[in-house]
Amino acid sequence: MRSQSKLLPALIYAALTSAIVSSLGMLLVPEVSHELDVSVSTAQWMLTVNLLIGAMATPIMGRMSDGPHKRRLLLVALAGILLGSIIATAAPNFVVFLLGRALQGLTYGIVPVTIALARRHLTEGKVHFGISSLSVTVSTGLGAGYPLTGILAGAFGFRSAFIFAVLFLVTAIIVVLRFVPPGPDVRAPSVAFDYTGAILLGIGLASFLVAVSEGSIWGWYSPLTVCCLVFSAGVLAAWSVVELHASHPLINLRVLQNGEVLLANATAIGLGAAMYATLSIVSLIAQAPVSTGYGAALPLAWAGFVMLPLSMGSLGANRLVRAISHRLRMATLLPFGACIVTISTVLLWMAHGELWEILVGMLLFGTGTGMTYAAMPGLITRTVAATELGSAVSFNQVLRTIGGSFGSAVSGSVLGAHLAADLHPVGKAIDATLAVSSLGCAIVAAALALNLLWHHQARSAKEELR
């Protein structure tokens, strides 16, 4: 019982790796650009390559977490991220730095692996709370990771933030070795790995994310962007055919046809796009000079604190979901969370001239995303068999990444097309990007509300027939 009580905190601590590594992203782009002597657009590749590797590694790690060696997989992934952090810390140039950031992309697969471990080892009474807690770890941890990154990078340079990541990963590995039960999962099936599916999905996702990430630079209608998108669509279509006919597919697409799983995945794409677009804009507003008309002119050491309310809201939402999950269905919580996210983005769109307005908006944003991110894996867990849980949850994580890449690309495209003489985006571009984010959130919330209403009417009709 003592080991059981420490298992969930240990898994949450390991999952915090994703938040720590994610906080080394957009906030540090200007600093990395200056220190490694590359343009800001080139420095953006520190985000792109991280997303690329993450999108390819996450479904593979998810499928492997359905197998017997979950703990070993978690340790290998943490070791790979640790190596990437060491390389990025000591990198003499930007090319070597990108190699480190690529290895850090393994962090996107950490949460699905910890969820699989929680499903395996936690008691039935704790498993749902454990899974919801792990699913919001990233959004909760970002609120602490961004301020810490800003303080370290502002005082000692960007490498100090990566040094902290190295130290954190060492402690995470020790925690996993100490508190996660060793040995293989004897109840997990040992099946052949779907190498063909993994290769096709990796190539298809990589092509799509490159097109989305670089489309604003190449031109959205340029031959290169169009070719990448067409090639990606063809490869992903071939992957779908292969998966539907495979004996042990990387991702069981038939499981994903379930209504509640499909609902969770659609929400992951829409809110993932809104989250990344909004966070990138808020980070920009925090650091932009007052002369822009919208900037808060916060130094790097303080800019990260703007994300702290995000963590507070996400943590509070997770506790709320735990308290009311026995009274409300997870499918009911999704539209509530999406509505709160929509309200927060509208508030940020209409009022972001004062720091307190941004902080209030981020608090609501964290509350809404925390609620939806806690509900999504709950829907999947209650629907999908244990043997398919890792791949189903990891695919949901991949869709969040794809949505986030699309949101970042859209915001980057709008901002890049409306630059002032000092190369900062004009106020209208900020407003337009927040308006697009608000519209996207409103569409997701409306779709979820209509789906809930339709299911309620369908249940009422069945009860009348009885």
KOLRO-359633 format. One record per residue (C-alpha): residue number from 1; x, y, z. Coordinates in steps of 0.5 Angstrom, whole numbers, plus 2048, in hexadecimal, padded with zeros to 3 digits. Example, Ala and Ser with C-alpha at 12.3 -4.5 7.8 and 13.67 -1.06 7.14 Angstrom:
// residues 2
SITE  num   px   py   pz
SITE    1  819  7F7  810
SITE    2  81B  7FE  80E
END
This chain:
// residues 466
SITE  num   px   py   pz
SITE    1  800  800  800
SITE    2  806  805  801
SITE    3  809  804  7FA
SITE    4  802  805  7F8
SITE    5  801  80C  7FB
SITE    6  808  80E  7F8
SITE    7  806  80B  7F1
SITE    8  802  811  7EF
SITE    9  806  816  7F1
SITE   10  80C  813  7EE
SITE   11  809  812  7E7
SITE   12  806  81A  7E8
SITE   13  80E  81C  7E9
SITE   14  810  818  7E3
SITE   15  80A  81B  7DF
SITE   16  80D  822  7E1
SITE   17  812  821  7DC
SITE   18  80E  822  7D6
SITE   19  80C  829  7DA
SITE   20  813  82B  7DB
SITE   21  816  829  7D4
SITE   22  810  82D  7D1
SITE   23  811  833  7D5
SITE   24  818  833  7D1
SITE   25  815  835  7CB
SITE   26  811  83B  7C9
SITE   27  814  840  7CE
SITE   28  81B  83F  7CD
SITE   29  81B  83F  7C5
SITE   30  81D  847  7C5
SITE   31  823  845  7CA
SITE   32  825  83F  7C6
SITE   33  825  843  7C0
SITE   34  82A  848  7C3
SITE   35  82E  843  7C7
SITE   36  82F  83E  7C1
SITE   37  830  844  7BB
SITE   38  82A  842  7B7
SITE   39  824  845  7B5
SITE   40  81D  845  7B9
SITE   41  81A  841  7B3
SITE   42  81F  83C  7B3
SITE   43  81F  83C  7BB
SITE   44  818  83A  7BA
SITE   45  81A  833  7B8
SITE   46  81C  831  7BF
SITE   47  814  831  7C0
SITE   48  813  82D  7B9
SITE   49  818  828  7BA
SITE   50  816  826  7C1
SITE   51  80E  826  7BE
SITE   52  811  821  7B8
SITE   53  814  81C  7BD
SITE   54  80F  81D  7C2
SITE   55  809  81B  7BD
SITE   56  80D  815  7BA
SITE   57  80F  812  7C1
SITE   58  809  813  7C5
SITE   59  804  80E  7C1
SITE   60  80A  809  7C1
SITE   61  80B  80A  7C9
SITE   62  804  809  7CA
SITE   63  803  803  7C6
SITE   64  80A  800  7CA
SITE   65  806  802  7D1
SITE   66  801  7FD  7CF
SITE   67  806  7F8  7D0
SITE   68  80A  7F5  7D6
SITE   69  810  7F9  7D6
SITE   70  80C  800  7D8
SITE   71  811  802  7DE
SITE   72  817  800  7D9
SITE   73  814  805  7D4
SITE   74  813  80A  7D9
SITE   75  81A  80A  7DB
SITE   76  81D  809  7D4
SITE   77  819  810  7D2
SITE   78  81B  814  7D8
SITE   79  823  812  7D6
SITE   80  822  814  7CF
SITE   81  81F  81B  7D1
SITE   82  825  81B  7D6
SITE   83  82A  81A  7D1
SITE   84  826  81F  7CC
SITE   85  826  824  7D2
SITE   86  82E  823  7D3
SITE   87  82F  824  7CC
SITE   88  82B  82B  7CB
SITE   89  82E  82D  7D2
SITE   90  835  82C  7CF
SITE   91  834  82E  7C7
SITE   92  839  832  7C4
SITE   93  835  834  7BE
SITE   94  82D  834  7BC
SITE   95  82E  82D  7B8
SITE   96  830  829  7BE
SITE   97  82B  82D  7C2
SITE   98  826  82A  7BE
SITE   99  828  823  7BF
SITE  100  827  824  7C6
SITE  101  820  827  7C5
SITE  102  81E  821  7C1
SITE  103  820  81C  7C6
SITE  104  81C  820  7CB
SITE  105  816  81F  7C6
SITE  106  815  818  7CA
SITE  107  812  81C  7CF
SITE  108  80B  81C  7CC
SITE  109  80A  815  7CD
SITE  110  80C  815  7D4
SITE  111  805  816  7D7
SITE  112  801  811  7D3
SITE  113  807  80C  7D6
SITE  114  805  80E  7DD
SITE  115  7FE  80E  7DC
SITE  116  7FF  806  7D9
SITE  117  803  805  7E0
SITE  118  7FD  808  7E4
SITE  119  7F8  804  7E1
SITE  120  7FC  7FE  7E2
SITE  121  7FE  7FF  7E9
SITE  122  7F9  804  7ED
SITE  123  7F3  801  7F0
SITE  124  7ED  802  7ED
SITE  125  7EA  807  7F2
SITE  126  7F1  80B  7F0
SITE  127  7F2  80A  7E9
SITE  128  7ED  80F  7E6
SITE  129  7EF  815  7EA
SITE  130  7F7  813  7E9
SITE  131  7F5  813  7E1
SITE  132  7F2  81A  7E1
SITE  133  7F8  81C  7E6
SITE  134  7FD  81A  7E1
SITE  135  7F9  81D  7DB
SITE  136  7F9  824  7DD
SITE  137  800  823  7E0
SITE  138  803  827  7DA
SITE  139  7FE  82D  7DA
SITE  140  7FF  82D  7E2
SITE  141  807  82D  7E1
SITE  142  807  832  7DC
SITE  143  805  837  7E1
SITE  144  80B  836  7E5
SITE  145  810  834  7E0
SITE  146  80F  83A  7DC
SITE  147  811  83F  7E2
SITE  148  817  83B  7E4
SITE  149  819  83B  7DD
SITE  150  819  842  7DC
SITE  151  81C  843  7E3
SITE  152  822  83F  7E1
SITE  153  823  841  7DA
SITE  154  822  848  7DC
SITE  155  827  848  7E1
SITE  156  82C  843  7DF
SITE  157  82B  842  7D7
SITE  158  827  83C  7D4
SITE  159  82C  837  7D5
SITE  160  82A  837  7DD
SITE  161  823  835  7DB
SITE  162  825  82F  7D7
SITE  163  82A  82D  7DD
SITE  164  824  82E  7E2
SITE  165  820  829  7DD
SITE  166  826  824  7DE
SITE  167  826  824  7E5
SITE  168  81F  823  7E5
SITE  169  81F  81D  7E0
SITE  170  824  81A  7E5
SITE  171  820  81A  7EB
SITE  172  81A  818  7E7
SITE  173  81E  812  7E5
SITE  174  820  810  7EC
SITE  175  818  811  7EE
SITE  176  816  80C  7E9
SITE  177  81B  807  7EB
SITE  178  819  808  7F2
SITE  179  812  808  7F2
SITE  180  80F  805  7EB
SITE  181  80E  7FD  7EC
SITE  182  814  7FA  7E8
SITE  183  813  7F4  7E4
SITE  184  80F  7F2  7DE
SITE  185  807  7F3  7DE
SITE  186  805  7EB  7DD
SITE  187  7FE  7ED  7DC
SITE  188  800  7F1  7D5
SITE  189  800  7EE  7CF
SITE  190  807  7ED  7CB
SITE  191  805  7EE  7C4
SITE  192  809  7F0  7BE
SITE  193  80B  7F7  7BD
SITE  194  808  7FB  7B7
SITE  195  80E  7FD  7B3
SITE  196  80A  7FF  7AD
SITE  197  805  803  7B0
SITE  198  80A  807  7B4
SITE  199  80E  809  7AE
SITE  200  808  80B  7AA
SITE  201  805  80F  7B0
SITE  202  80C  812  7B2
SITE  203  80D  814  7AA
SITE  204  806  817  7A9
SITE  205  806  81B  7B0
SITE  206  80D  81E  7AF
SITE  207  80B  820  7A8
SITE  208  804  823  7AA
SITE  209  808  827  7B0
SITE  210  80D  829  7AC
SITE  211  808  82C  7A7
SITE  212  804  82F  7AD
SITE  213  80A  832  7B0
SITE  214  80E  835  7AA
SITE  215  808  837  7A6
SITE  216  808  83E  7A8
SITE  217  80F  83E  7A6
SITE  218  80F  83A  79F
SITE  219  808  83D  79E
SITE  220  801  839  79F
SITE  221  800  838  797
SITE  222  808  837  795
SITE  223  809  831  792
SITE  224  80D  82E  798
SITE  225  808  82F  79D
SITE  226  803  82C  798
SITE  227  807  826  797
SITE  228  808  825  79E
SITE  229  801  825  7A0
SITE  230  7FF  820  79A
SITE  231  805  81C  79B
SITE  232  803  81C  7A3
SITE  233  7FB  81A  7A1
SITE  234  7FD  814  79C
SITE  235  802  811  7A1
SITE  236  7FD  812  7A7
SITE  237  7F7  80F  7A3
SITE  238  7FC  809  7A1
SITE  239  7FD  808  7A9
SITE  240  7F6  808  7AA
SITE  241  7F5  802  7A5
SITE  242  7FB  7FF  7A8
SITE  243  7F9  7FF  7AF
SITE  244  7F2  7FD  7AE
SITE  245  7F4  7F7  7AB
SITE  246  7FA  7F5  7B0
SITE  247  7F9  7F0  7B5
SITE  248  7FD  7F4  7BB
SITE  249  7FC  7FB  7B8
SITE  250  800  801  7BB
SITE  251  7F9  805  7BC
SITE  252  7F3  801  7BC
SITE  253  7EF  806  7B7
SITE  254  7E9  802  7B9
SITE  255  7E9  803  7C0
SITE  256  7E9  80B  7BE
SITE  257  7E3  80A  7BB
SITE  258  7DF  80A  7C1
SITE  259  7DB  810  7C2
SITE  260  7DE  812  7C9
SITE  261  7E5  811  7C7
SITE  262  7E4  815  7C0
SITE  263  7E1  81B  7C4
SITE  264  7E8  81B  7C9
SITE  265  7EC  81B  7C3
SITE  266  7E8  820  7BF
SITE  267  7E9  824  7C5
SITE  268  7F0  823  7C6
SITE  269  7F1  826  7BF
SITE  270  7ED  82C  7C0
SITE  271  7EF  82E  7C7
SITE  272  7F6  82C  7C5
SITE  273  7F6  832  7C0
SITE  274  7F3  837  7C4
SITE  275  7F8  835  7CA
SITE  276  7FE  836  7C6
SITE  277  7FC  83C  7C2
SITE  278  7FA  840  7C8
SITE  279  800  83E  7CC
SITE  280  805  841  7C7
SITE  281  801  847  7C7
SITE  282  801  848  7CE
SITE  283  808  847  7CE
SITE  284  809  84C  7C9
SITE  285  805  851  7CC
SITE  286  809  850  7D3
SITE  287  80F  852  7D0
SITE  288  80E  857  7CA
SITE  289  810  85E  7CC
SITE  290  80A  863  7CE
SITE  291  80C  867  7C7
SITE  292  808  861  7C4
SITE  293  801  864  7C7
SITE  294  800  85D  7CA
SITE  295  806  85A  7CD
SITE  296  807  85A  7D5
SITE  297  80F  85B  7D4
SITE  298  810  855  7D9
SITE  299  818  853  7D9
SITE  300  819  84B  7D8
SITE  301  81A  84A  7DF
SITE  302  813  84C  7E1
SITE  303  80F  84B  7DA
SITE  304  80E  843  7DC
SITE  305  80A  845  7E2
SITE  306  804  847  7DD
SITE  307  803  83F  7DD
SITE  308  803  83E  7E4
SITE  309  7FB  83F  7E4
SITE  310  7FB  83A  7DF
SITE  311  7FE  835  7E4
SITE  312  7F9  837  7E9
SITE  313  7F3  837  7E5
SITE  314  7F5  830  7E2
SITE  315  7F6  82D  7E9
SITE  316  7F0  830  7EC
SITE  317  7EC  82D  7E6
SITE  318  7EF  826  7E7
SITE  319  7ED  826  7EE
SITE  320  7E6  828  7EC
SITE  321  7E5  822  7E7
SITE  322  7E7  81E  7EC
SITE  323  7E2  820  7F1
SITE  324  7DC  820  7EC
SITE  325  7DE  81A  7E7
SITE  326  7D9  815  7EB
SITE  327  7D4  81A  7EA
SITE  328  7D5  81C  7E3
SITE  329  7D7  818  7DD
SITE  330  7DE  81A  7DA
SITE  331  7DA  81C  7D3
SITE  332  7D6  821  7D7
SITE  333  7DD  824  7DA
SITE  334  7E0  825  7D3
SITE  335  7DB  82B  7D0
SITE  336  7DB  82E  7D7
SITE  337  7E3  82F  7D7
SITE  338  7E3  831  7CF
SITE  339  7DE  836  7D1
SITE  340  7E3  839  7D7
SITE  341  7E8  839  7D2
SITE  342  7E4  83D  7CD
SITE  343  7E2  842  7D2
SITE  344  7EA  843  7D4
SITE  345  7EC  844  7CD
SITE  346  7E6  849  7CB
SITE  347  7E8  84D  7D2
SITE  348  7F0  84D  7CF
SITE  349  7EE  84F  7C8
SITE  350  7E9  855  7CB
SITE  351  7EE  857  7D1
SITE  352  7F5  855  7D1
SITE  353  7F8  85C  7D2
SITE  354  7F9  85C  7DA
SITE  355  7FD  856  7DD
SITE  356  7F8  854  7E2
SITE  357  7F3  853  7DC
SITE  358  7F8  84E  7D9
SITE  359  7F9  84B  7E0
SITE  360  7F1  84A  7E0
SITE  361  7F1  847  7D9
SITE  362  7F6  842  7DA
SITE  363  7F3  840  7E1
SITE  364  7EC  83E  7DD
SITE  365  7F0  83B  7D7
SITE  366  7F4  837  7DC
SITE  367  7ED  835  7E0
SITE  368  7EA  833  7D9
SITE  369  7F0  82F  7D6
SITE  370  7F1  82B  7DD
SITE  371  7EA  829  7DD
SITE  372  7EA  827  7D5
SITE  373  7F0  823  7D6
SITE  374  7EE  820  7DC
SITE  375  7E8  81D  7D9
SITE  376  7EB  81B  7D2
SITE  377  7EF  815  7D5
SITE  378  7E9  813  7D9
SITE  379  7E5  812  7D3
SITE  380  7EA  80E  7D0
SITE  381  7EB  80A  7D6
SITE  382  7E4  808  7D7
SITE  383  7E3  806  7D0
SITE  384  7EA  803  7CE
SITE  385  7EC  7FC  7D0
SITE  386  7F3  7FC  7D5
SITE  387  7F6  7F9  7CF
SITE  388  7F5  7FF  7CA
SITE  389  7F6  804  7D0
SITE  390  7FD  807  7CE
SITE  391  7FC  807  7C7
SITE  392  7F5  80B  7C7
SITE  393  7F7  810  7CD
SITE  394  7FE  811  7C9
SITE  395  7FA  812  7C2
SITE  396  7F6  818  7C6
SITE  397  7FC  81B  7C8
SITE  398  7FF  81B  7C1
SITE  399  7F8  81E  7BF
SITE  400  7FA  824  7C4
SITE  401  801  824  7C1
SITE  402  7FE  825  7BA
SITE  403  7F9  82A  7BC
SITE  404  7FE  82E  7C0
SITE  405  803  82E  7BA
SITE  406  7FD  831  7B6
SITE  407  7FB  836  7BB
SITE  408  802  838  7BB
SITE  409  803  838  7B4
SITE  410  7FC  83D  7B3
SITE  411  7FE  842  7B8
SITE  412  806  842  7B5
SITE  413  803  843  7AE
SITE  414  7FE  849  7B1
SITE  415  803  84C  7B5
SITE  416  809  84B  7AF
SITE  417  804  84F  7AA
SITE  418  803  855  7AF
SITE  419  80A  857  7B1
SITE  420  80C  85F  7B3
SITE  421  812  862  7B2
SITE  422  816  85F  7B8
SITE  423  814  858  7B6
SITE  424  80E  857  7BB
SITE  425  807  855  7B9
SITE  426  802  85B  7B9
SITE  427  7FD  85B  7BE
SITE  428  7F8  859  7B8
SITE  429  7FB  853  7B7
SITE  430  7FB  851  7BF
SITE  431  7F3  853  7BF
SITE  432  7F2  84F  7B8
SITE  433  7F6  849  7BB
SITE  434  7F2  849  7C2
SITE  435  7EC  849  7BE
SITE  436  7ED  843  7BA
SITE  437  7EF  83F  7C0
SITE  438  7E8  842  7C3
SITE  439  7E5  840  7BD
SITE  440  7E8  839  7BD
SITE  441  7E6  838  7C4
SITE  442  7DF  83A  7C3
SITE  443  7DE  835  7BD
SITE  444  7E1  82F  7C2
SITE  445  7DD  831  7C8
SITE  446  7D6  832  7C3
SITE  447  7D8  82B  7C0
SITE  448  7D9  828  7C7
SITE  449  7D2  82B  7CA
SITE  450  7CE  828  7C4
SITE  451  7D1  821  7C4
SITE  452  7CF  821  7CC
SITE  453  7C8  824  7CA
SITE  454  7C7  81F  7C5
SITE  455  7C9  819  7C9
SITE  456  7C5  81C  7CF
SITE  457  7BF  81C  7CA
SITE  458  7C1  815  7C7
SITE  459  7C1  812  7CF
SITE  460  7BA  815  7D0
SITE  461  7B7  812  7CA
SITE  462  7B9  80B  7CC
SITE  463  7B7  80C  7D3
SITE  464  7B0  80E  7D0
SITE  465  7B0  808  7CC
SITE  466  7B1  804  7D2
END
